[in-house]
Amino acid sequence: MSSNIGGAGIRFSGLGSGIDTEAMVRALMNYERLPIKRLEDDRKKVQAEQKVVQELNGLATALRDRAAKLFDPGALSGKAATSADEKVVKASAGPAAAPGTYNVTVTGLAQSHTLASGTAPTLTGGTTLEIGVGGSTKAVAVENGDTLQALAERINGTDGVGVSASVVNDRLVLISATGGTAGTVSVGGSAAAALGMTTTQAGADAAATVNGVPVTGSGNRLEGAIAGLTLDLTGVGTTTITVGADTGAIQGQVQGFVDAYNALIRNIGQATKYDAATKTAGTLQGDSTFTTFAGSLRSVTGSAVTGLTGAYDSLAQIGITGSRTGELTLDAAKFQEALATDPNAVRAVFGATDAVAGTSVGDGVARRLRDLADAFSTDTVAARLTGYGATVQRMNDKIARLEDVMTVRETRLRAQFQAMESAIARLQSQQSGMFAQLGVQ
């Protein structure tokens, strides 16, 4: 006799026959479930392939996006501005900044008009302080029991008042929110006389010259004085601003492209290879769809762009070469030399266009790779992933149907064994009764 505690409760088997019927049911059901086990194993393989293809698709779209950035308007043409003395001027450059050297002399920094009251002035509830800036006037009430701090907070809480208020050494201080002469502050109203507001700093415009040409501004940030440059004036004096290509940022863009390309090539290689030494195969071993795609990528990066008239027409000429595995390496020194020699030719290698629909050998490498990766992702891989999803769903449905069949079969088996046990029990009872009548011990 044996017993089994299962999900449906406590089961006893072999009470009459002495046979472990529960073990027999399990063994028979394990055999019956072999088709389900095969389906589950096949599903795992499909899902493993699906996961790898999804990962490769992500890498393909990353390459597509990186490649597209290399021929965006202004791509690979970033500028950098350097000040010889940042205690006078700090500078930053946009793509439109023209390379060159600019002499900047700062003769005066912008100042905001500032007023202060007398010390510990008397505040009278019911009076009003009128504050005017740039043609706009706001009235602020003085309330019974106000302190200078309470009045300052009410001023700061007034929309569009045009000043910031604070209390310094028992004096109310108003600082114009508009720099330069345009931010002159006026005060009036019934509270003005008691406050006794006087100017402690006059508003002043920033004043400088760029290569001898006068420039002014209401603040210490000058934009447009030099096309594409922003000048932050920090002190009075003279300095030199040098504008040139931001070679570090440009190289960073290209390195990002190389890294995205290598990640895709490397992972395709790992997914499709067979390692004879370890006798292990990649999840997509021998998959011609991906090996052909990788071959197309290598073909584009290894080919010249036709029709270019500059100093360079291929990645190899500007310092980007392929290895035996198909991955790319960026030679920083050679790339920087190419940028210095003919930056337009470098940009053309990546982003040239032959103005014909589609891409061909007359288009830059980045344009061709962008289109190749995009088509592969949106067409080929998308269809493959849709197929995987449909296959897994079919397998799930079939497994669910078979599980229902297994439930019925297991119920039937248990009923059959139970009937057998009951029959044996009856026979044993009859046998015991007959032996008793015959006096057989």
C-alpha positions as CSV (number, residue, x, y, z in Angstrom):
1,M,0.0,0.0,0.0
2,S,1.2,3.5,-0.7
3,S,-0.2,7.0,-0.2
4,N,0.2,10.3,-2.0
5,I,-0.6,13.8,-1.0
6,G,-1.3,15.7,-4.1
7,G,-2.8,19.0,-5.2
8,A,-6.3,17.5,-5.1
9,G,-5.9,16.2,-1.5
10,I,-4.8,12.9,0.0
11,R,-4.8,9.9,-2.3
12,F,-4.3,6.2,-1.3
13,S,-3.3,3.7,-3.9
14,G,-3.1,-0.1,-4.0
15,L,-5.2,-0.6,-0.9
16,G,-6.7,-3.8,-2.4
17,S,-4.2,-4.9,-5.0
18,G,-1.0,-3.9,-3.3
19,I,0.0,-2.2,-6.5
20,D,1.2,1.5,-6.4
21,T,-1.4,2.7,-8.8
22,E,-0.4,6.4,-8.1
23,A,3.1,5.8,-9.4
24,M,1.6,4.0,-12.4
25,V,-0.6,7.0,-13.1
26,R,2.3,9.3,-12.9
27,A,4.4,7.2,-15.2
28,L,1.7,6.8,-17.8
29,M,0.9,10.5,-17.7
30,N,4.6,11.4,-18.1
31,Y,4.6,9.3,-21.2
32,E,1.4,10.8,-22.4
33,R,2.8,14.3,-21.9
34,L,5.9,13.7,-24.1
35,P,4.3,15.6,-27.1
36,I,3.7,18.6,-24.7
37,K,7.3,18.4,-23.6
38,R,8.5,18.4,-27.2
39,L,6.3,21.4,-27.9
40,E,7.6,23.2,-24.8
41,D,11.2,22.5,-25.9
42,D,10.5,23.8,-29.4
43,R,8.8,26.9,-27.9
44,K,11.9,27.7,-25.9
45,K,14.1,27.5,-29.0
46,V,11.7,29.8,-30.9
47,Q,11.6,32.2,-27.9
48,A,15.4,32.2,-27.7
49,E,15.7,33.1,-31.4
50,Q,13.0,35.7,-30.9
51,K,15.0,37.3,-28.1
52,V,18.2,37.4,-30.0
53,V,16.5,38.8,-33.1
54,Q,14.9,41.5,-31.0
55,E,18.4,42.4,-29.5
56,L,19.9,42.6,-33.0
57,N,17.0,44.7,-34.2
58,G,17.7,47.2,-31.3
59,L,21.4,47.3,-32.4
60,A,20.4,47.9,-36.0
61,T,18.1,50.8,-35.1
62,A,20.9,52.2,-32.9
63,L,23.2,52.2,-35.9
64,R,20.5,53.7,-38.1
65,D,20.1,56.6,-35.7
66,R,23.8,57.1,-35.2
67,A,24.4,57.1,-38.9
68,A,21.6,59.6,-39.5
69,K,23.2,62.1,-37.0
70,L,26.4,62.2,-39.2
71,F,24.6,63.9,-42.1
72,D,22.1,66.0,-40.2
73,P,22.3,69.7,-41.0
74,G,25.3,71.0,-39.2
75,A,26.6,67.5,-38.5
76,L,30.4,67.2,-38.0
77,S,30.7,71.0,-38.1
78,G,30.5,71.9,-34.4
79,K,32.5,75.0,-33.4
80,A,34.5,75.8,-30.2
81,A,35.3,79.2,-28.9
82,T,38.3,79.8,-26.6
83,S,39.0,83.0,-24.6
84,A,42.5,83.9,-23.7
85,D,41.2,85.5,-20.5
86,E,38.0,84.2,-19.0
87,K,38.2,86.8,-16.3
88,V,37.2,89.3,-19.0
89,V,35.0,87.3,-21.4
90,K,33.8,83.7,-21.6
91,A,32.7,82.5,-25.0
92,S,30.6,79.7,-26.5
93,A,30.1,79.0,-30.2
94,G,27.2,77.6,-32.3
95,P,27.5,75.9,-35.7
96,A,27.1,79.3,-37.5
97,A,30.2,80.8,-35.9
98,A,32.8,81.7,-38.4
99,P,36.4,80.4,-37.6
100,G,38.7,83.3,-36.8
101,T,40.3,85.4,-34.0
102,Y,38.4,88.3,-32.4
103,N,39.9,91.0,-30.1
104,V,37.4,91.9,-27.4
105,T,37.7,94.9,-25.0
106,V,35.2,95.3,-22.2
107,T,35.0,98.9,-21.0
108,G,32.0,98.4,-18.7
109,L,29.8,95.7,-17.2
110,A,26.0,96.0,-17.1
111,Q,24.5,97.1,-13.8
112,S,20.9,96.9,-12.5
113,H,19.4,100.1,-11.1
114,T,19.2,99.7,-7.3
115,L,17.4,101.8,-4.7
116,A,17.5,101.7,-0.9
117,S,15.3,103.3,1.8
118,G,16.4,105.1,4.8
119,T,17.3,103.1,7.9
120,A,14.3,101.6,9.8
121,P,11.7,103.8,8.0
122,T,8.2,104.2,9.4
123,L,5.5,102.2,7.6
124,T,2.0,103.5,7.8
125,G,-0.9,101.1,7.1
126,G,-3.2,102.2,4.3
127,T,-0.5,103.9,2.2
128,T,0.7,102.6,-1.2
129,L,4.1,102.3,-2.8
130,E,4.1,102.6,-6.6
131,I,7.0,101.0,-8.4
132,G,7.6,101.7,-12.1
133,V,10.0,99.9,-14.5
134,G,10.1,100.2,-18.2
135,G,6.8,102.1,-18.5
136,S,4.9,99.7,-16.3
137,T,3.8,100.7,-12.8
138,K,2.6,98.4,-10.0
139,A,1.0,99.6,-6.7
140,V,1.9,97.7,-3.5
141,A,-0.2,98.3,-0.3
142,V,1.4,98.9,3.1
143,E,-0.8,97.2,5.7
144,N,-1.2,97.8,9.4
145,G,1.6,96.2,11.4
146,D,3.8,95.6,8.4
147,T,7.6,95.2,8.9
148,L,10.1,95.9,6.2
149,Q,10.4,92.1,5.6
150,A,6.6,91.8,5.2
151,L,6.5,94.6,2.7
152,A,9.5,93.1,0.8
153,E,7.7,89.8,0.6
154,R,4.5,91.5,-0.7
155,I,6.5,93.3,-3.3
156,N,8.1,90.1,-4.5
157,G,4.7,88.4,-4.6
158,T,3.2,91.1,-6.9
159,D,3.0,89.9,-10.5
160,G,5.0,92.0,-13.0
161,V,6.4,94.3,-10.4
162,G,9.8,94.4,-12.3
163,V,12.0,94.4,-9.2
164,S,13.3,92.1,-6.5
165,A,13.0,93.4,-2.9
166,S,15.0,92.5,0.2
167,V,15.9,94.0,3.5
168,V,19.6,94.9,4.2
169,N,20.7,96.5,7.5
170,D,17.1,97.7,8.2
171,R,16.8,99.2,4.8
172,L,14.3,98.2,2.0
173,V,16.4,97.5,-1.2
174,L,14.8,97.3,-4.7
175,I,16.9,95.9,-7.5
176,S,15.6,96.2,-11.1
177,A,14.9,92.8,-12.8
178,T,15.9,94.5,-16.1
179,G,19.5,95.2,-16.5
180,G,21.1,98.3,-18.0
181,T,19.6,101.7,-18.5
182,A,16.3,100.2,-19.7
183,G,15.6,99.0,-16.2
184,T,15.5,102.3,-14.4
185,V,13.2,102.1,-11.4
186,S,10.9,104.9,-10.2
187,V,9.0,105.0,-6.9
188,G,6.0,107.0,-5.9
189,G,2.7,106.8,-4.0
190,S,1.8,107.8,-0.5
191,A,4.4,105.5,1.1
192,A,7.3,106.8,-0.9
193,A,8.2,109.9,1.1
194,A,8.4,108.0,4.4
195,L,10.6,105.3,2.9
196,G,13.0,107.8,1.4
197,M,14.2,105.7,-1.5
198,T,17.5,106.8,-3.1
199,T,19.6,105.3,-5.8
200,T,22.6,103.3,-4.6
201,Q,23.6,102.0,-8.0
202,A,22.7,103.5,-11.3
203,G,21.6,101.2,-14.2
204,A,24.3,100.9,-16.8
205,D,24.6,99.0,-20.1
206,A,27.4,96.7,-20.8
207,A,29.9,98.2,-23.2
208,A,32.6,96.5,-25.3
209,T,34.4,96.6,-28.6
210,V,34.9,93.7,-31.0
211,N,37.8,94.3,-33.3
212,G,37.2,98.0,-32.6
213,V,33.5,97.9,-33.3
214,P,31.4,99.2,-30.3
215,V,28.7,96.8,-28.9
216,T,26.4,97.3,-26.0
217,G,23.8,95.3,-24.1
218,S,21.4,95.6,-21.2
219,G,23.0,92.5,-19.6
220,N,26.5,91.0,-19.5
221,R,25.6,88.3,-22.0
222,L,26.0,89.5,-25.6
223,E,24.4,87.4,-28.3
224,G,24.8,88.4,-32.0
225,A,27.7,90.7,-31.5
226,I,29.6,88.1,-33.4
227,A,27.5,85.8,-35.5
228,G,27.1,82.4,-33.9
229,L,28.9,83.4,-30.7
230,T,27.7,84.1,-27.2
231,L,29.9,86.4,-25.1
232,D,29.6,86.4,-21.3
233,L,31.3,89.5,-20.0
234,T,33.0,88.9,-16.7
235,G,35.3,91.9,-16.1
236,V,36.8,95.0,-17.6
237,G,39.8,94.4,-19.8
238,T,40.9,93.0,-23.1
239,T,41.1,89.4,-24.4
240,T,41.2,87.4,-27.6
241,I,38.5,84.9,-28.7
242,T,39.6,82.1,-31.0
243,V,36.9,80.2,-32.9
244,G,37.6,76.9,-34.7
245,A,36.2,73.4,-35.3
246,D,35.2,71.5,-32.1
247,T,37.3,68.5,-33.2
248,G,36.8,66.7,-29.9
249,A,33.0,66.8,-30.2
250,I,33.2,65.8,-33.9
251,Q,35.4,62.9,-33.2
252,G,33.0,61.9,-30.4
253,Q,30.2,61.8,-32.8
254,V,32.1,59.6,-35.2
255,Q,33.3,57.3,-32.4
256,G,29.7,56.8,-31.3
257,F,28.8,55.7,-34.9
258,V,31.8,53.3,-34.9
259,D,30.8,51.9,-31.6
260,A,27.2,51.3,-32.7
261,Y,28.4,49.7,-35.9
262,N,30.8,47.4,-34.0
263,A,28.1,46.3,-31.5
264,L,25.9,45.2,-34.3
265,I,28.6,43.4,-36.3
266,R,30.0,41.7,-33.2
267,N,26.6,40.4,-32.0
268,I,25.6,39.2,-35.5
269,G,28.9,37.2,-35.5
270,Q,28.3,35.7,-32.1
271,A,24.7,34.8,-32.9
272,T,25.4,33.1,-36.3
273,K,28.8,31.4,-35.6
274,Y,29.7,27.8,-34.9
275,D,32.6,27.3,-32.6
276,A,34.4,24.1,-33.7
277,A,36.6,24.0,-30.7
278,T,33.8,23.9,-28.2
279,K,31.3,22.4,-30.6
280,T,28.7,25.1,-29.7
281,A,26.5,27.0,-32.1
282,G,25.1,30.5,-31.9
283,T,21.3,30.8,-31.5
284,L,21.1,31.9,-35.2
285,Q,23.9,29.7,-36.4
286,G,24.0,29.7,-40.2
287,D,21.1,32.2,-40.6
288,S,21.7,33.6,-44.0
289,T,19.4,36.6,-43.4
290,F,21.8,38.0,-40.8
291,T,25.0,36.9,-42.4
292,T,24.0,38.6,-45.6
293,F,23.0,41.7,-43.8
294,A,26.4,41.8,-42.1
295,G,28.1,41.3,-45.4
296,S,26.2,44.3,-46.8
297,L,27.3,46.5,-43.9
298,R,30.9,45.5,-44.4
299,S,30.6,46.2,-48.2
300,V,29.4,49.7,-47.6
301,T,32.0,50.7,-45.0
302,G,34.8,49.3,-47.2
303,S,33.8,51.0,-50.4
304,A,34.5,54.5,-51.8
305,V,31.9,57.2,-52.4
306,T,31.9,57.9,-56.1
307,G,31.9,61.4,-57.6
308,L,33.5,63.3,-54.7
309,T,36.0,66.0,-55.6
310,G,37.6,66.6,-52.2
311,A,40.7,65.1,-50.6
312,Y,38.9,61.9,-49.4
313,D,36.3,59.5,-50.6
314,S,36.4,56.6,-48.2
315,L,36.4,55.8,-44.5
316,A,39.8,54.3,-44.7
317,Q,41.3,57.5,-46.0
318,I,40.0,59.5,-42.9
319,G,41.2,56.9,-40.4
320,I,38.4,54.4,-40.1
321,T,39.4,50.9,-41.1
322,G,37.9,47.4,-40.8
323,S,39.4,44.4,-39.2
324,R,39.2,40.7,-40.1
325,T,36.1,40.3,-38.0
326,G,34.4,43.2,-39.8
327,E,34.6,45.6,-36.8
328,L,35.8,49.2,-37.4
329,T,38.7,51.1,-35.7
330,L,39.0,54.9,-35.5
331,D,42.6,56.2,-35.8
332,A,42.2,59.5,-33.9
333,A,45.4,61.1,-35.1
334,K,44.6,60.3,-38.8
335,F,41.0,61.5,-38.4
336,Q,42.0,64.7,-36.8
337,E,44.5,65.3,-39.6
338,A,41.8,64.7,-42.2
339,L,39.5,67.2,-40.3
340,A,42.2,69.8,-40.4
341,T,43.1,69.2,-44.0
342,D,39.7,69.1,-45.6
343,P,36.7,69.1,-43.2
344,N,34.2,69.4,-46.1
345,A,35.6,66.2,-47.7
346,V,35.3,64.4,-44.3
347,R,31.6,65.4,-44.1
348,A,31.0,64.3,-47.7
349,V,32.4,60.8,-47.0
350,F,29.6,60.4,-44.5
351,G,26.8,62.5,-45.9
352,A,27.2,63.1,-49.6
353,T,24.1,62.7,-51.7
354,D,23.7,62.1,-55.4
355,A,20.2,63.6,-55.3
356,V,18.7,60.5,-56.8
357,A,15.9,58.5,-55.2
358,G,17.3,55.7,-53.0
359,T,20.9,55.3,-52.0
360,S,23.8,54.2,-54.2
361,V,27.6,54.4,-54.3
362,G,27.3,58.1,-55.0
363,D,25.8,58.6,-51.5
364,G,27.9,59.0,-48.3
365,V,28.6,56.0,-46.1
366,A,26.4,57.2,-43.3
367,R,23.4,57.7,-45.7
368,R,23.8,54.3,-47.1
369,L,24.1,52.6,-43.7
370,R,21.1,54.5,-42.4
371,D,18.9,53.3,-45.3
372,L,20.3,49.7,-45.1
373,A,19.7,49.4,-41.3
374,D,16.3,51.0,-41.6
375,A,15.1,48.7,-44.3
376,F,16.4,45.7,-42.5
377,S,14.7,46.7,-39.3
378,T,11.4,47.8,-40.6
379,D,11.0,45.2,-43.3
380,T,13.0,42.0,-42.8
381,V,13.3,41.9,-39.0
382,A,9.7,43.2,-38.4
383,A,8.4,40.3,-40.5
384,R,10.6,37.8,-38.7
385,L,9.4,39.0,-35.3
386,T,5.8,38.9,-36.4
387,G,6.4,35.3,-37.5
388,Y,7.9,34.4,-34.1
389,G,5.0,35.9,-32.3
390,A,2.5,33.9,-34.4
391,T,4.5,30.7,-33.9
392,V,4.7,31.0,-30.2
393,Q,0.9,31.7,-30.0
394,R,0.1,28.6,-32.0
395,M,2.3,26.6,-29.7
396,N,0.7,28.0,-26.6
397,D,-2.7,27.2,-28.0
398,K,-1.7,23.7,-28.9
399,I,-0.1,23.1,-25.5
400,A,-3.3,24.4,-23.8
401,R,-5.5,22.0,-25.8
402,L,-3.2,19.1,-25.0
403,E,-3.2,20.0,-21.3
404,D,-7.0,19.8,-21.4
405,V,-6.7,16.3,-23.0
406,M,-4.2,15.3,-20.4
407,T,-6.6,16.3,-17.6
408,V,-9.3,14.1,-19.1
409,R,-6.9,11.2,-19.6
410,E,-5.6,11.4,-16.0
411,T,-9.1,11.5,-14.6
412,R,-10.1,8.4,-16.7
413,L,-6.9,6.5,-15.6
414,R,-7.6,7.2,-12.0
415,A,-11.2,6.1,-12.4
416,Q,-10.1,2.9,-14.1
417,F,-7.6,2.1,-11.4
418,Q,-10.2,3.0,-8.7
419,A,-12.6,0.6,-10.4
420,M,-10.0,-2.1,-10.5
421,E,-9.2,-1.6,-6.8
422,S,-12.9,-1.8,-5.9
423,A,-13.3,-5.0,-7.9
424,I,-10.3,-6.6,-6.3
425,A,-11.6,-5.5,-2.9
426,R,-14.9,-7.2,-3.6
427,L,-13.2,-10.4,-4.8
428,Q,-11.0,-10.4,-1.7
429,S,-14.1,-10.0,0.5
430,Q,-15.9,-12.8,-1.3
431,Q,-12.8,-15.0,-1.1
432,S,-12.5,-14.4,2.7
433,G,-16.2,-15.2,3.1
434,M,-15.9,-18.5,1.2
435,F,-12.8,-19.5,3.1
436,A,-14.6,-18.9,6.3
437,Q,-17.5,-21.1,5.3
438,L,-15.1,-23.8,4.3
439,G,-13.1,-23.4,7.5
440,V,-10.0,-22.6,5.7
441,Q,-7.6,-20.4,7.6
